[in-house]
Amino acid sequence: MNVEKSVPATPELAWFKSSYSSGEGGQCVEVAACLGAVHVRDSKDTTVPMLTVQTGAWHAFVGYAARGDAV
């Protein structure tokens, strides 16, 4: 019996680096947004697992960081 499994295609994520990033070796992350989630990864080692958060949580984090309340 010949059985083929269909694996859904995963679209390639479009990764973006912060405009505050420099090419001078600073620590930086990249983000990629898709429907319902934001993915975050280390820009220096893209082979390690990425962090995935819901878009609502990401927006709350960005709003908090933008206010400058973070310690």
DSSP file (Angstrom, degrees, kcal/mol; ACC not computed):
  #  RESIDUE AA STRUCTURE BP1 BP2  ACC     N-H-->O    O-->H-N    N-H-->O    O-->H-N    TCO  KAPPA ALPHA  PHI   PSI    X-CA   Y-CA   Z-CA
    1    1 A M              0   0    0      0, 0.0     2,-0.6     0, 0.0     0, 0.0   0.000 360.0 360.0 360.0 133.5    0.0    0.0    0.0
    2    2 A N        -     0   0    0      2,-0.0     2,-0.5     0, 0.0     0, 0.0  -0.904 360.0-179.5-105.3 116.8    1.3    3.4   -1.0
    3    3 A V        -     0   0    0     -2,-0.6     2,-0.5     2,-0.0     0, 0.0  -0.969   7.8-166.3-121.0 127.4    0.4    6.2    1.5
    4    4 A E        -     0   0    0     -2,-0.5     2,-0.5     2,-0.0    -2,-0.0  -0.937  10.9-146.2-112.1 134.6    1.5    9.8    1.0
    5    5 A K        -     0   0    0     -2,-0.5     2,-0.6     2,-0.0    -2,-0.0  -0.834  11.6-139.1 -98.6 135.7    1.2   12.4    3.8
    6    6 A S        -     0   0    0     -2,-0.5    -2,-0.0     2,-0.0     0, 0.0  -0.835  13.9-163.6 -95.7 124.4    0.4   15.9    2.8
    7    7 A V        -     0   0    0     -2,-0.6     3,-0.1     3,-0.0     2,-0.0  -0.935  24.6-120.1-107.2 122.3    2.3   18.5    4.8
    8    8 A P        -     0   0    0      0, 0.0     2,-0.2     0, 0.0    -2,-0.0  -0.337  31.1-111.1 -62.6 139.0    0.8   22.0    4.6
    9    9 A A        -     0   0    0      1,-0.0     0, 0.0    -2,-0.0     0, 0.0  -0.493  25.1-145.8 -70.0 135.7    3.2   24.6    3.1
   10   10 A T        -     0   0    0     -2,-0.2     3,-0.1    -3,-0.1    -1,-0.0  -0.916  18.3-127.3-104.0 119.1    4.4   27.2    5.6
   11   11 A P        -     0   0    0      0, 0.0     2,-0.1     0, 0.0     0, 0.0  -0.355  31.6-101.3 -64.5 144.6    5.0   30.6    4.0
   12   12 A E        -     0   0    0      1,-0.1     2,-0.2    -2,-0.0     0, 0.0  -0.440  38.9-122.6 -64.9 134.6    8.4   32.1    4.6
   13   13 A L        -     0   0    0     -2,-0.1     2,-0.8    -3,-0.1    -1,-0.1  -0.561  12.4-131.3 -80.1 143.9    8.3   34.7    7.3
   14   14 A A        -     0   0    0     19,-0.3    19,-0.4    -2,-0.2     2,-0.3  -0.866  27.5-154.9 -95.8 108.4    9.5   38.2    6.6
   15   15 A W        -     0   0    0     -2,-0.8     2,-0.4    17,-0.1    17,-0.2  -0.640   8.6-165.2 -90.0 141.0   11.9   39.1    9.4
   16   16 A F  E     -A   31   0A   0     15,-2.5    15,-2.5    -2,-0.3     2,-0.3  -0.983   7.9-148.3-128.4 137.0   12.6   42.7   10.4
   17   17 A K  E     -A   30   0A   0     -2,-0.4    13,-0.2    13,-0.2    11,-0.0  -0.749  35.3 -93.9 -99.6 150.3   15.3   44.1   12.5
   18   18 A S    >   -     0   0    0     11,-0.8     3,-1.6    -2,-0.3    -1,-0.1  -0.261  23.6-127.7 -60.3 145.9   14.9   47.2   14.7
   19   19 A S  T 3  S+     0   0    0      1,-0.3    -1,-0.1    -3,-0.0    -2,-0.0   0.657 110.9  64.0 -68.4 -14.2   15.8   50.6   13.2
   20   20 A Y  T 3  S+     0   0    0      2,-0.1    -1,-0.3     0, 0.0     2,-0.1   0.530  81.6 107.3 -83.9  -6.8   17.9   51.0   16.4
   21   21 A S    <   -     0   0    0     -3,-1.6     2,-0.3     8,-0.1     7,-0.1  -0.404  52.2-164.5 -72.9 147.3   20.1   48.0   15.4
   22   22 A S        -     0   0    0     -2,-0.1     3,-0.4     4,-0.0     4,-0.3  -0.841  31.0-120.9-124.7 166.5   23.6   48.7   14.1
   23   23 A G  S    S+     0   0    0     -2,-0.3    -2,-0.0     1,-0.2    -1,-0.0   0.199  90.8  95.8 -87.5  15.7   26.1   46.6   12.3
   24   24 A E  S    S-     0   0    0      1,-0.0    -1,-0.2     0, 0.0    -3,-0.0   0.162 108.1 -93.1 -97.0  18.3   28.6   47.0   15.1
   25   25 A G  S    S+     0   0    0     -3,-0.4    -2,-0.1     1,-0.2     3,-0.1   0.649  70.3 156.4  85.5  15.2   27.7   43.7   16.9
   26   26 A G        -     0   0    0     -4,-0.3     2,-0.3     1,-0.1    -1,-0.2  -0.263  53.9 -90.8 -68.7 162.4   25.1   45.0   19.3
   27   27 A Q        +     0   0    0     16,-0.0     2,-0.3    -6,-0.0    -1,-0.1  -0.600  60.3 164.5 -76.4 132.4   22.5   42.7   20.7
   28   28 A C        -     0   0    0     -2,-0.3    15,-1.7    -3,-0.1    16,-0.5  -0.989  27.3-152.1-150.1 153.7   19.5   42.6   18.6
   29   29 A V  E     - B   0  42A   0     -2,-0.3   -11,-0.8    13,-0.2     2,-0.3  -0.855  12.2-143.0-120.6 161.2   16.3   40.7   17.8
   30   30 A E  E     -AB  17  41A   0     11,-2.5    11,-2.3    -2,-0.3     2,-0.3  -0.916  13.4-155.9-119.5 150.8   14.3   40.3   14.7
   31   31 A V  E     -AB  16  40A   0    -15,-2.5   -15,-2.5    -2,-0.3     2,-0.4  -0.942   9.3-170.9-127.1 150.5   10.5   40.1   14.5
   32   32 A A  E     - B   0  39A   0      7,-2.1     7,-3.1    -2,-0.3     2,-0.4  -0.980  12.7-154.8-139.1 125.8    8.1   38.6   12.0
   33   33 A A  E     + B   0  38A   0    -19,-0.4   -19,-0.3    -2,-0.4     2,-0.3  -0.805  20.0 161.2-103.4 141.7    4.4   39.2   12.2
   34   34 A C  E >   - B   0  37A   0      3,-2.6     3,-1.7    -2,-0.4     2,-0.3  -0.866  55.4 -49.7-143.1 179.5    1.7   36.9   10.7
   35   35 A L  T 3  S-     0   0    0     -2,-0.3     3,-0.1     1,-0.3     0, 0.0  -0.348 123.6  -8.8 -59.5 113.4   -2.0   36.4   11.3
   36   36 A G  T 3  S+     0   0    0     -2,-0.3    19,-0.7     1,-0.1     2,-0.3   0.387 125.3  63.7  85.0  -3.0   -2.5   36.1   15.1
   37   37 A A  E <   -BC  34  54A   0     -3,-1.7    -3,-2.6    17,-0.3     2,-0.4  -0.994  57.1-150.2-152.3 155.7    1.1   35.8   16.1
   38   38 A V  E     -BC  33  53A   0     15,-2.8    15,-2.5    -2,-0.3     2,-0.4  -0.999  19.4-152.0-125.5 132.2    4.4   37.6   16.3
   39   39 A H  E     -BC  32  52A   0     -7,-3.1    -7,-2.1    -2,-0.4     2,-0.4  -0.852   8.7-166.5-106.4 139.8    7.6   35.7   16.2
   40   40 A V  E     +BC  31  51A   0     11,-3.0    11,-3.1    -2,-0.4     2,-0.3  -0.986  12.3 169.1-127.7 133.9   10.9   36.9   17.8
   41   41 A R  E     -B   30   0A   0    -11,-2.3   -11,-2.5    -2,-0.4     2,-0.4  -0.951  41.5 -94.9-141.3 162.4   14.3   35.5   17.2
   42   42 A D  E     -B   29   0A   0      3,-0.4   -13,-0.2    -2,-0.3     3,-0.2  -0.648  27.6-152.1 -74.7 123.9   18.0   36.2   17.9
   43   43 A S  S    S+     0   0    0    -15,-1.7     3,-0.3    -2,-0.4    -1,-0.1   0.729  93.8  54.0 -72.9 -20.3   19.4   38.1   14.9
   44   44 A K  S    S+     0   0    0    -16,-0.5     2,-0.3     1,-0.3    -1,-0.2   0.792 121.6  25.7 -83.5 -29.1   22.9   36.7   15.6
   45   45 A D    >   +     0   0    0     -3,-0.2     3,-1.2     1,-0.1    -3,-0.4  -0.752  62.9 173.0-137.7  88.0   21.9   33.0   15.7
   46   46 A T  T 3  S+     0   0    0     -2,-0.3    -1,-0.1    -3,-0.3    -3,-0.1   0.439  70.7  75.3 -77.5   1.3   18.8   32.4   13.7
   47   47 A T  T 3  S+     0   0    0      2,-0.1    -1,-0.2    -6,-0.0     3,-0.1   0.664  76.4  89.0 -86.8 -16.2   19.1   28.6   14.2
   48   48 A V  S <  S-     0   0    0     -3,-1.2    -6,-0.1    -6,-0.2    -3,-0.0  -0.449  96.3 -82.5 -77.8 156.3   17.9   28.7   17.8
   49   49 A P        -     0   0    0      0, 0.0    -7,-0.2     0, 0.0     2,-0.2  -0.206  45.7-126.5 -59.1 146.7   14.1   28.4   18.4
   50   50 A M        -     0   0    0     -9,-0.1     2,-0.5    -3,-0.1    -9,-0.2  -0.560  14.9-119.6 -90.8 158.8   12.0   31.5   18.0
   51   51 A L  E     -C   40   0A   0    -11,-3.1   -11,-3.0    -2,-0.2     2,-0.5  -0.846  26.9-160.7 -95.2 132.6    9.6   32.9   20.6
   52   52 A T  E     +C   39   0A   0     -2,-0.5     2,-0.3   -13,-0.2   -13,-0.2  -0.971  13.4 173.4-119.7 127.5    6.0   33.1   19.4
   53   53 A V  E     -C   38   0A   0    -15,-2.5   -15,-2.8    -2,-0.5     2,-0.1  -0.926  37.2 -99.1-129.1 154.4    3.5   35.4   21.1
   54   54 A Q  E  >  -C   37   0A   0     -2,-0.3     4,-2.1   -17,-0.2     3,-0.3  -0.378  36.7-115.4 -67.6 151.6   -0.1   36.3   20.4
   55   55 A T  H  > S+     0   0    0    -19,-0.7     4,-2.6     1,-0.2     5,-0.2   0.854 114.5  56.1 -60.3 -36.4   -0.5   39.7   18.7
   56   56 A G  H  > S+     0   0    0      1,-0.2     4,-2.0     2,-0.2    -1,-0.2   0.911 108.5  47.4 -62.0 -42.2   -2.4   41.2   21.6
   57   57 A A  H  > S+     0   0    0     -3,-0.3     4,-2.2     2,-0.2    -1,-0.2   0.885 111.6  51.2 -66.2 -38.5    0.4   40.3   24.0
   58   58 A W  H  X S+     0   0    0     -4,-2.1     4,-2.7     2,-0.2     5,-0.2   0.928 109.5  49.2 -64.9 -44.9    3.0   41.8   21.5
   59   59 A H  H  X S+     0   0    0     -4,-2.6     4,-2.4     1,-0.2    -1,-0.2   0.892 111.0  50.3 -62.3 -39.5    1.0   45.1   21.3
   60   60 A A  H  X S+     0   0    0     -4,-2.0     4,-2.2    -5,-0.2    -1,-0.2   0.916 111.8  48.3 -63.9 -42.6    0.8   45.3   25.1
   61   61 A F  H  X S+     0   0    0     -4,-2.2     4,-2.7     2,-0.2    -2,-0.2   0.933 112.3  47.4 -62.4 -47.8    4.6   44.7   25.4
   62   62 A V  H  X S+     0   0    0     -4,-2.7     4,-2.5     1,-0.2    -2,-0.2   0.906 112.4  50.2 -63.2 -41.9    5.5   47.3   22.7
   63   63 A G  H  X S+     0   0    0     -4,-2.4     4,-1.3    -5,-0.2    -1,-0.2   0.909 112.0  47.6 -61.8 -42.3    3.1   49.9   24.3
   64   64 A Y  H  X>S+     0   0    0     -4,-2.2     5,-1.0     1,-0.2     4,-0.6   0.925 113.7  46.8 -64.1 -46.0    4.6   49.3   27.7
   65   65 A A  H ><5S+     0   0    0     -4,-2.7     3,-0.9     1,-0.2    -2,-0.2   0.874 108.9  55.5 -65.3 -37.3    8.2   49.6   26.4
   66   66 A A  H 3<5S+     0   0    0     -4,-2.5    -1,-0.2     1,-0.2    -2,-0.2   0.800 100.2  59.4 -67.7 -28.7    7.3   52.7   24.4
   67   67 A R  H 3<5S-     0   0    0     -4,-1.3    -1,-0.2    -3,-0.3    -2,-0.2   0.711 106.4-128.0 -72.2 -18.7    6.1   54.5   27.6
   68   68 A G  T <<5S+     0   0    0     -3,-0.9    -3,-0.1    -4,-0.6    -2,-0.1   0.651  72.6 125.3  81.5  14.4    9.5   54.0   29.1
   69   69 A D      < +     0   0    0     -5,-1.0    -4,-0.1     2,-0.0    -5,-0.1   0.657  38.4 112.3 -78.7 -15.3    8.1   52.4   32.3
   70   70 A A              0   0    0     -6,-0.4    -5,-0.0    -5,-0.2     0, 0.0  -0.293 360.0 360.0 -63.9 141.1   10.3   49.4   31.9
   71   71 A V              0   0    0      0, 0.0    -1,-0.2     0, 0.0    -2,-0.0   0.406 360.0 360.0 -96.1 360.0   13.0   49.0   34.6
